[in-house]
């Protein structure tokens, strides 16, 4: 930087500590040097002295002296991403189905994990490093999908957007619609599934089971479903909407009503007379089809629909289902 700069605090930075603000905008500035600049009064807020733990408010002006360090480069809304961003950036670009200055929405492929874990080296959270902004902000996850579930995944581009989107999920101000292919046909054309669920450890990893109210660590879970189409009495295409957001909720609820999801390695159980349909891949047939969520800036909602993954398109074609059905 050639001289003193005045920088305005953005609304998305409300409540951020001053040291975190500098870490975000100037990651090369060490804490010791920041403290020295604050003690000497070279860094000021609205003309007054400040401390490293001062909480910022939108519209405040931060005086920034020459620091001898550059801001971290990145990508702003509307700018082209550099080709050097690599394979992760290319894959994210291929998944992107909605973008504005505050939000990304991806159509996550089946088999790609959202976050890291045992034996997982590549996941979306890590890939998002390739899309840090010029302020150094990495896009933030605000909800999750199972590794084998495909479809709509919302990601916040800023700290403030992440707070508001996370609150929308927590307060259930979102509508999530899933498509799934299940064994058999539910007794009712549409219905509400209400159970208590609890996580238990098994030799094959964590598993969720339906339990009784009052069991330790049990969570209430509610899902709604309706039949869109069926293939005789063998298979059904269901639209499912989770009211709550418990781990594996839809998978467990489908099995609970006697219609486990095709290709589910954890919860699909069938008698010896049942044969897996020929021509279908033994992969989880569960897809986050649509989401409606308040925009973090307010005033409108984001409505995004994700196309089916290839293995489900193959099954839909085999059964003669209309993959472009809009309900």
C-alpha positions in Angstrom: 0.0 0.0 0.0 1.4 3.4 -1.0 -0.3 5.5 1.8 -3.0 5.7 4.4 -6.4 4.2 3.4 -9.9 4.6 4.8 -12.0 1.4 4.6 -15.7 1.3 5.4 -17.0 -1.7 7.5 -19.5 -3.8 5.5 -22.9 -4.8 6.8 -21.7 -8.5 6.7 -18.9 -7.6 9.1 -21.3 -6.4 11.9 -20.0 -7.5 15.3 -16.6 -8.8 13.9 -13.6 -8.2 16.1 -11.1 -5.8 14.7 -8.2 -8.3 14.8 -10.4 -10.8 12.9 -11.2 -8.1 10.4 -7.5 -7.5 9.7 -6.9 -11.3 9.6 -9.6 -11.5 6.9 -8.5 -8.6 4.8 -4.7 -8.7 5.4 -3.8 -12.3 6.3 -0.1 -11.4 6.1 -0.3 -8.9 8.9 1.0 -10.5 12.2 -0.8 -10.0 15.5 2.2 -8.4 17.1 2.5 -5.8 14.4 -1.2 -5.1 14.5 -0.9 -4.5 18.3 2.0 -2.1 17.7 0.0 -0.1 15.1 -3.0 0.0 17.5 -0.9 1.2 20.5 0.7 3.9 18.4 -2.7 5.1 17.2 -1.9 4.5 13.5 -5.0 2.3 13.2 -8.2 4.1 14.2 -12.0 3.7 13.9 -14.0 6.8 13.0 -10.9 8.8 14.0 -10.7 7.3 17.5 -8.2 4.8 19.0 -9.3 1.2 19.1 -8.3 -2.1 20.6 -7.8 -5.5 18.9 -11.0 -6.8 20.4 -13.2 -3.8 19.4 -16.4 -5.0 17.9 -17.2 -3.4 14.5 -20.4 -1.8 13.3 -21.5 -1.2 9.7 -20.5 2.1 8.2 -17.6 2.7 10.5 -14.4 3.9 8.9 -11.1 2.1 9.6 -7.9 4.0 9.1 -5.3 1.7 7.7 -1.6 2.9 7.5 1.0 1.4 5.1 1.3 -2.2 6.3 3.9 -3.6 4.0 1.7 -6.6 3.2 -0.8 -7.1 0.4 -4.4 -8.2 0.5 -5.1 -11.7 -0.4 -6.3 -12.1 -4.0 -9.6 -13.7 -4.8 -12.7 -13.5 -6.9 -15.5 -10.9 -6.6 -19.0 -11.4 -7.9 -19.2 -10.9 -11.7 -15.5 -11.4 -12.3 -14.0 -14.4 -14.1 -12.2 -16.9 -12.1 -8.6 -17.5 -13.0 -7.8 -20.6 -15.0 -5.0 -21.3 -12.5 -7.5 -22.0 -9.8 -7.2 -25.7 -10.8 -9.3 -28.8 -10.8 -11.3 -27.9 -7.7 -12.4 -24.6 -9.2 -13.4 -26.3 -12.4 -15.5 -28.9 -10.6 -17.2 -26.2 -8.5 -18.0 -24.3 -11.7 -19.5 -27.4 -13.3 -21.8 -27.9 -10.2 -22.9 -24.2 -9.9 -26.6 -23.6 -10.7 -27.2 -20.3 -9.0 -24.9 -17.3 -8.0 -25.3 -13.8 -6.7 -23.0 -11.6 -4.6 -24.0 -13.4 -1.4 -25.0 -16.9 -2.3 -23.8 -19.9 -4.3 -26.1 -22.9 -4.9 -24.5 -26.1 -6.3 -26.0 -29.4 -7.6 -23.8 -31.7 -5.6 -23.1 -35.0 -7.4 -23.7 -38.3 -5.6 -20.6 -39.7 -4.0 -18.9 -36.4 -3.3 -18.7 -35.6 0.4 -19.6 -32.2 1.7 -17.1 -32.2 4.6 -14.0 -34.2 5.5 -13.9 -37.3 7.6 -12.2 -40.6 8.0 -10.9 -41.7 4.7 -12.2 -38.6 2.9 -9.5 -36.6 1.1 -11.7 -34.6 -1.3 -14.8 -32.7 -0.2 -16.7 -29.5 -1.0 -15.6 -27.7 2.1 -11.9 -28.1 1.1 -12.6 -27.3 -2.6 -14.2 -24.0 -1.6 -10.7 -22.8 -0.7 -10.3 -22.2 -4.5 -13.0 -19.6 -4.4 -11.8 -17.3 -1.7 -12.8 -13.7 -2.3 -10.4 -10.7 -2.6 -11.1 -10.1 1.0 -9.8 -13.5 1.8 -13.2 -14.9 2.7 -13.8 -18.6 2.0 -17.4 -19.5 1.1 -19.1 -21.1 4.0 -21.3 -24.2 4.2 -24.7 -23.5 5.8 -26.3 -27.0 5.6 -25.2 -30.5 4.7 -26.2 -33.4 2.4 -25.1 -37.1 2.9 -22.2 -38.1 0.8 -24.4 -40.4 -1.4 -27.3 -37.9 -1.7 -27.2 -35.6 -4.7 -28.8 -32.2 -5.3 -29.2 -28.7 -4.0 -26.4 -27.4 -1.7 -26.5 -23.8 -0.5 -23.2 -22.0 0.3 -22.8 -18.5 1.7 -20.2 -16.2 0.1 -19.9 -13.8 3.1 -19.9 -14.0 6.9 -23.1 -12.1 7.3 -24.9 -14.2 4.6 -23.8 -17.4 6.4 -25.3 -16.1 9.7 -28.6 -15.3 8.1 -28.9 -18.5 6.0 -27.9 -20.7 9.0 -30.7 -18.9 11.0 -33.2 -19.7 8.2 -32.4 -23.4 8.4 -32.5 -23.4 12.2 -35.8 -21.5 12.3 -37.2 -23.8 9.5 -37.9 -20.9 7.2 -36.9 -23.1 4.3 -38.7 -25.5 2.1 -36.7 -28.5 0.9 -38.0 -31.0 -1.6 -36.4 -34.4 -2.3 -37.1 -37.0 -5.0 -36.5 -40.6 -4.2 -37.2 -44.1 -5.6 -38.4 -46.6 -3.0 -39.3 -50.3 -2.8 -43.0 -51.0 -2.8 -45.8 -48.5 -2.4 -46.9 -46.6 0.7 -50.4 -47.5 2.0 -51.5 -43.8 1.7 -50.9 -41.6 -1.3 -49.5 -38.9 0.9 -48.8 -38.8 4.6 -46.8 -37.4 7.6 -44.1 -39.4 9.3 -43.4 -38.5 12.9 -40.9 -40.5 15.0 -38.1 -40.1 17.5 -34.6 -40.9 16.2 -31.4 -41.8 17.9 -27.9 -42.4 16.7 -26.1 -45.6 17.6 -22.7 -47.0 16.8 -22.5 -50.3 14.9 -19.6 -52.3 13.4 -20.5 -50.7 10.1 -20.4 -47.1 11.5 -23.0 -44.8 12.9 -26.6 -45.7 12.2 -29.9 -44.0 13.0 -32.8 -45.9 14.4 -36.4 -45.2 15.3 -36.8 -45.1 19.1 -39.3 -44.3 21.8 -39.8 -40.8 23.2 -37.7 -40.4 26.3 -34.7 -42.4 25.2 -31.4 -40.6 25.9 -30.3 -38.3 23.1 -33.4 -38.9 21.0 -34.6 -36.2 18.6 -38.0 -35.7 17.2 -38.2 -35.9 13.4 -41.1 -35.1 11.0 -41.2 -35.7 7.3 -44.0 -35.4 4.7 -44.3 -37.5 1.5 -46.5 -37.9 -1.5 -46.5 -40.5 -4.3 -45.8 -38.9 -7.7 -45.8 -42.1 -9.8 -45.4 -45.9 -9.3 -44.3 -48.9 -11.3 -46.9 -51.4 -10.3 -46.6 -52.5 -6.7 -42.8 -52.9 -7.0 -41.4 -49.3 -7.0 -42.6 -45.8 -6.1 -41.3 -42.3 -7.0 -41.9 -40.2 -3.9 -41.6 -36.5 -3.2 -40.4 -36.1 0.4 -40.2 -32.9 2.5 -38.3 -32.9 5.8 -39.8 -30.5 8.4 -36.9 -31.2 10.7 -33.3 -31.8 9.6 -32.0 -34.9 11.4 -29.2 -37.1 10.1 -30.4 -39.7 7.6 -34.0 -38.6 8.4 -35.6 -39.3 5.0 -33.7 -42.6 4.6 -34.8 -43.8 8.0 -38.4 -42.6 7.6 -38.8 -44.3 4.2 -37.6 -47.6 5.7 -39.9 -47.0 8.7 -43.1 -47.0 6.5 -41.9 -50.2 4.7 -40.5 -48.5 1.6 -36.7 -48.2 1.9 -34.9 -46.2 -0.7 -33.4 -48.1 -3.6 -29.6 -48.4 -3.3 -29.5 -47.4 0.3 -26.5 -49.4 1.8 -27.6 -48.7 5.5 -31.3 -48.9 5.6 -32.5 -51.0 2.7 -33.7 -54.4 3.8 -35.8 -56.7 1.6 -37.0 -60.3 1.8 -35.2 -63.1 -0.2 -37.8 -63.0 -2.9 -37.2 -59.4 -3.8 -34.8 -58.8 -6.7 -33.0 -55.6 -7.4 -34.5 -54.2 -10.7 -32.3 -55.0 -13.7 -30.8 -52.0 -15.5 -30.6 -49.9 -12.3 -27.4 -49.0 -10.5 -27.1 -50.0 -6.9 -26.6 -46.4 -5.8 -28.7 -44.3 -3.4 -31.7 -42.9 -5.2 -32.2 -39.8 -3.1 -31.9 -36.3 -4.6 -32.4 -32.8 -3.1 -34.6 -31.5 -6.0 -35.6 -28.0 -4.9 -35.0 -25.4 -2.2 -36.8 -22.2 -1.3 -34.9 -20.0 1.2 -35.0 -16.3 2.2 -32.3 -14.3 0.6 -29.8 -13.1 3.2 -30.4 -9.5 2.0 -34.1 -9.9 2.6 -37.0 -8.9 0.3 -37.1 -12.0 -1.8 -36.6 -15.8 -1.7 -34.1 -17.9 -3.6 -35.8 -20.8 -5.4 -33.5 -23.3 -7.1 -34.1 -26.7 -8.7 -31.4 -29.2 -9.4 -31.5 -31.8 -12.2 -31.4 -35.5 -11.4 -28.0 -37.3 -11.3 -27.1 -39.7 -14.1 -27.9 -42.9 -12.2 -31.4 -41.6 -11.3 -32.0 -40.4 -14.9 -31.1 -44.0 -16.0 -33.7 -45.4 -13.6 -36.4 -42.9 -14.5 -35.9 -43.7 -18.2 -36.1 -47.4 -17.5 -39.4 -46.9 -15.7 -40.8 -44.4 -18.1 -41.0 -41.7 -15.5 -41.0 -38.0 -16.5 -37.8 -36.6 -15.1 -39.0 -33.0 -16.0 -42.1 -33.3 -13.9 -42.9 -30.0 -12.1 -45.8 -31.0 -9.9 
